Amino acid sequence: MSNQKPRHVAIIMDGNGRWAQKQNKMRIFGHQKGAAVINEIVKASLKENIKILSLFAFSCENWNRSKAEVNFLLKLLNKKLSRETIKFLMENNVRFKWIGFTKKIPKRIITKLLLIESSTKNNSKLTLNLCFNYGGQQDILNAAIKFKKVKHGNFEKFLLTENLPPVDLLIRTSGEQRISNFFLWQLAYAEILFEHTLWPDYNSKIFRKNILEFTGRQRRFGNI
């Protein structure tokens, strides 16, 4: 047993669409409900003394979804990147970081993402990484191309995650058992927990249960 809480928790926030379908609603309602869960999990992370929380919100492959759904997700992100969000992060001493590629993202959204990064850069209680338009394979490939050009230095420095510590615990909601091209480099020795709860129904109580399960696992890192 590790008996230690994870330093870095990553969550694949899955199940929004299925949640909406169970409610006999359009998929967009699931995304709205799912977005509302984030603040609760940020607060739960603070209470559990988690230092880094990485949320996988939108993959490079998600652009293949219907144009209507993608446009809604962009509008939802744009709406959430607000003064209220900055206020919430500042009040809770949370540093915000965006991890993702700029390609295809509207400039107005990139500007807001960078503004929130800048506004919260000195906060130190928790680092919240929003992974939007991110893909693990693409990240490693791009880093390899950059590394080949200079042929020296630490390879990890060329990843979008740069100095981000390895993931200790990966949680995927909705019961699906795959990692969907997320943090392929950073998940090398992560404990993985597949939580059956759909993301819009996920809450601080379930999060604490997941953290407790992590503390009961024995991490060997290749040793006996």
Buried (B, 14 or more C-beta within 10 A) or exposed (E): EEEEBBBBBBBBBBBBBBBBEEEEEBBBBBBBBBBEBBBBBBBBBBEBEBBBBBBBBBBBEBEEBEEEBBEBBBEBBBEBBEEEBBEBBBEBEBBBBBBBBEEEBEEEBBEBBEEBBEBBEEBEEBBBBBBBBBBBEBBBEBBEEBBEEEEEEEEBEBBBBEEBEBBBBBBBBBEBEEBBBBBBBBBEEBBBBBBEBBBBBBEBEBBEEBBEBBEEEEBEEEEE
